[in-house]
């Protein structure tokens, strides 16, 4: 019993003490992990050095790829071709992602409907502009105020100048040259909206040219011309039977409703329908009939000395082409044909094709 008690006591002592094998096992695991880490680090450092060393191990043959061999003239097919490296050292313009959007003109223009008895001078005075500006802002009047007709609507500019319709080839500079003004007169006029660079007028819009002037175009018939229904055969080309004296008389009587000025190189004499119109000087009738440019019924006398006289808007014609007439002979009656706002005679004196002021030649 004593021996057995001694053994049990020794067993309990051994049981209460930590086992050596557990301690060894724990330390073994830790040292193993450290060993693995050291091995990985060693392999990573030695790998570059061992890359070229033949270790005698069997090597795996690479798999051949079906890549065509390029020739100097034939590059690798895409997408296998390696993109070239761009080494451009030049300066390039920076892209501007904004498109020029011009502001359109915003004119506040007055409209005037022509009434019976209206004249360009009277309309212009009513609106405080020059009579020429009235013509230059209304293409339907052409360059002749005699084209004024009852019922048409006229555009009235707020300043003296020209109303220009822009075409594709127009620039501010070309428009300024056309009407003999400085380009700044166009760009500084606020309603044109051209103050911002690049001052680009938009085709189809209308811009005001302050202070601009249009050249005068006068209808003149020549033997080789054709004007609407007027042909060369309508104009008398025979010998001039009667030569004038160069001294003129009033072709009819009545109030002068329009005087001679830039846009009206004539005088207008009011009168009732068919009031007689006389030859202002002796001459030959070279044209009778309808005019295609607003004169209405027209008689032209050639006085054989460089002078011609025109009698327009007639209600009736009492002579024939080629006929000779003496000074004071009745040739027609006052009317309002063509572009006319009321019965009157439009009377012109021309010399060598130039329109003269009748007041300088009438008594």
Number of C-alpha atoms within 10 A of each C-alpha: 6 6 8 9 10 10 12 11 12 11 11 10 10 11 10 8 8 9 10 8 8 10 10 10 10 10 10 12 11 10 10 11 11 11 12 11 10 11 11 11 11 11 11 10 10 11 10 10 9 11 9 8 8 9 8 6 6 7 7 6 6 6 6 6 6 6 9 9 10 10 8 7 5 8 13 14 12 8 7 9 9 10 8 6 6 6 6 7 6 5 6 7 5 6 6 6 5 6 6 8 7 15 15 15 17 13 15 10 11 11 11 14 13 18 15 12 15 17 22 23 20 14 19 18 12 9 16 14 18 17 22 23 26 27 28 26 23 18 14 15 20 19 22 22 25 28 20 25 25 16 12 13 15 21 18 24 26 16 15 22 24 23 22 19 17 17 13 9 9 15 17 21 14 12 22 19 13 13 18 15 18 17 17 15 16 25 22 14 15 14 17 21 20 23 16 11 9 10 17 18 26 19 13 11 14 19 25 25 28 23 16 23 17 15 12 13 10 15 13 9 15 11 12 8 11 14 14 10 10 16 14 14 11 15 19 19 13 9 9 19 16 19 19 22 14 14 12 20 15 18 21 22 13 13 11 14 18 20 16 16 14 14 23 24 24 25 22 22 21 23 21 15 17 17 22 19 23 20 27 28 27 24 28 28 27 22 25 21 21 20 21 15 17 22 24 23 23 23 27 22 28 25 26 18 15 13 22 25 23 20 27 31 28 30 21 20 18 12 16 15 18 20 16 19 23 16 17 17 15 19 20 23 24 27 25 25 23 23 18 26 21 22 23 31 33 27 20 21 24 18 13 9 14 13 18 16 18 21 13 9 13 12 9
